[in-house]
Amino acid sequence: MGADYKWEHDVSKPLIHLSTKFPKYGKDFSRIAWISSRWIGANQQTRLLASYGNQDAAVPATVFINRGDVELVKNDAEEVCRILNLFETKQKLETPRKIGILNGYVEGQDSTEKPCSKYYYTDFKIEDWEKRFLQFSNSEGKNKYLVEKISISKVGNEYAVIINPFGEVYPEMDVKKRFAFNHLKEYVEDGGILVNVAGFPFFYAWDVIKGLETPIVDEKMLVPESVRIEGEKLYVDRFRPLLNFAGSLSWRDLGIITTADTRDMSGSNQLDVYQDNADKEVVGDIVNLGGENKVFEFRAVRKDATEEVIPLLRAKRPDFGEIYPIAAIKRGFGYVLAGGMHTKTSSEFEKLTVAIDKFCDWIFKNCS
């Protein structure tokens, strides 16, 4: 917010200044200033005792500071984080909003990287997403989005939305250390909206050093694919790796549980979609956008297994019951917006782009 502040423990004075500079946030800034001053500014001894204990009496802080004290401090800190996140969200969701579309690089185009060139379960490329979001306008008829094509290293809190246009694959510098994935995960937890446009989020990593994709699944099994019998002996000529979804980044690190292939249904399946009133309150009526009320569902979010999920579009499968081809999953202060579809027709594309736009409007409205 353009406020100068000194390197001090107590930041109540610059917060009080901000409360007068931004009157509409006066109440919130005053609250944060009070929390800061009561723990630090009112009595420096509080901080010294918490950090070093009572050195004169040789009593460590862990002896006299109890769980109730710690919970009180922790709750205050969490309240400050929530308020500051609201400020940040209000600012970056004001129009025009900055939206970043991943360009396939991790560090940037000036590097020796081999950018991601795979699009798994989506027929729409970077330019399609850029063109569509430049068509959205606000109430004044001006562009609603400032669109930038960026590398993962450029992802930051100034972007209201980051779109991974590659579907099930994402660019990665090191498939073991997973720098790129962790950076995107931090972006979400800090309050960003990360959109995965198709299929199973983060199932494959595109190694920008080697220029090839690899599944990122920590739990694997080898199952016999070719066997032969010679007398009383059984020989396995070839094994096939079986990838356990539970070991994927989406399931394990983000808690996003999706549909899978079963005896009833496998691959992408064209399903009728619908919404209830709660869904429409968030993103409006998107059922028939793109000219039909169907989508090619593929790895949609499961209603019964994923926590903190906001359904935006629904369908039903005989094996999993109600599922969500488009859903927002809250993680930390932000969201992963998952398009669990084979995004190959104007039906899926238009539903998803409008859902992203309206979801941003809904968040902005609820934090204003």
Beta strands, then each sheet from edge to edge (+ up, - down):
strand 1: 97-102
strand 2: 145-150
strand 3: 161-164
strand 4: 169-172
strand 5: 193-196
strand 6: 204-207
strand 7: 212-215
strand 8: 220-230
strand 9: 233-243
strand 10: 269-272
strand 11: 294-297
strand 12: 301-302
strand 13: 309-317
strand 14: 321-331
strand 15: 334-339
sheet 1: 2+ 1+ 3+ 5+ 15+ 14- 12+
sheet 2: 2+ 1+ 3+ 5+ 15+ 14- 13+
sheet 3: 4+ 6+ 7-
sheet 4: 8+ 9-
sheet 5: 10+ 11-
end
